[in-house]
């Protein structure tokens, strides 16, 4: 029911004269809800079918309104869960080629005032079928590096940004210097959003930060893949399926997803134990 509500009300359907982000934060974090929906579905075909249909609806709706990253995350989640073991190497290759084309086409389509397939295809051809999201992320990362190397930003300002980032993981706010890309855009160099994972840490701690970013990712993956329990399994699936978000946009998605999944899992277990004990008491 929550996913149905988000699918209906989690997106702005008003007519726009130019592209702007249409999806809400709830729509973006629906990936986590889909993950828990699959986890709680058991081996019941009906439940998995409903989850699959909702995934398809979310993907098409996101594409229709010019989004891509949320759709890509849901597709990767479906491959990791519902379609696990069904995707061959040949099918994966074909799907990757089609996916690059579709995502690039959506990138062109969302910049057109009125959709014209021929105009969109010609624009895409002129851009050599390039998927523009990595380009924007690279440019934003360049502004992160340039701010450190070519401005007088102080160490205290950088450390305050790191502190704000850590707070935003738990408190949910991104309207502070912890959101490096926005902060740099507002105060130093213009960018259009995004930024790859390591340059955020470079902004905070220099080259030591780049090394730290690699150690963090390796450490998290090592712990989740070596620890054999349900929570770490859910976290590892989330890390893999949300790579397009946390690596190309913001590290916040990685850490906040881990935090939210841990909270939801604890609530899920508590709810399960409560309902089980209640059922036992009622049966007696």
Secondary structure, DSSP 4 states (H G I P E B T S, - for coil): -HHHHHHHHSB--S--SS----B-HHHHTHHHHHHHHHHTSTT-HHHHHHHHHHHHHHHHHHHHTT--HHHHHHHHHHHHTTTTTT--HHHHHHHHHHHHHHHHHHHHHTT-SS--HHHHHHHHHHTTT--HHHHHHHHHHHHHHHHHHHS---HHHHHHHHHHHHHHHHH---SSTTSHHHHHHHHT----S---HHHHHHHHHTHHHHHHHHHHHHHHHHHHHHS-SHHHHHHHHHHHHTHHHHHHT-THHHHHHHHHHHHHHHHHHHHHHHHHHHHHHHH-
